[in-house]
Amino acid sequence: MKRGLVISAGIVLVVMVIGIGYFYMKKGEAEATQAPKSKLTKSEEAKVKTKISNSFYSTKGKIPDYQNMSENELMQEVHVMTHQKVAAEEKWGSSEITKAKVDQLYNVIKNKQFTDHDLQTMLLSILQPWKKGDFGNAVKAHNEIWKYQHGDVGKATRLLTAEEEKKYIDEHFNQNKSNG
């Protein structure tokens, strides 16, 4: 009887320790993926979103030679593309997101013989909605890649507002154009 009670108490203690440990390990992992409320009027917001959409569908800029990139280079390309869409303490590198680049990148990753099939699956699942202009997964995408790369600084915290994204595009990709 005493032995059964000790074993039961031990099991309860182990389960509690595991539960508490799991809670603390996952504690900071909740992600606020939504952008904060816009400070623009609805018509100003619409104009900014139109400029971002025009940037996505533009044919400007050269598409990198994705065909000859390594798995890690392809992963890094997707990673730096997310920087246009997410807020993070630190960002190293940028690559403008355009429909032509997303489509080309998706096709190369889909048809390339990856040694790391999990990486290939992750990249394809990130890019699939992007092909339709849906970037709602950008925070999750950034952090999945960031975690895969063993990142310790620069975790994405939320999506950028339309104004923040337009500013990012202007600063990183439209250096020779006016910011209007």
Sequence and secondary structure as in RCSB ss.txt:
>XXXX:A:sequence
MKRGLVISAGIVLVVMVIGIGYFYMKKGEAEATQAPKSKLTKSEEAKVKTKISNSFYSTKGKIPDYQNMSENELM
QEVHVMTHQKVAAEEKWGSSEITKAKVDQLYNVIKNKQFTDHDLQTMLLSILQPWKKGDFGNAVKAHNEIWKYQH
GDVGKATRLLTAEEEKKYIDEHFNQNKSNG
>XXXX:A:secstr
 HHHHHHHHHHHHHHHHHHHHHHHHHGGG    S     S HHHHHHHHHHHHHHHH   S    GGG  HHHHH
HHHHHHHTTTEEES         HHHHHHHHHHHHHS  S HHHHHHHHHHHHHHTTT  TTHHHHHHHHHHHTT
  S  EEEE  HHHHHHHHHHHH TTS   
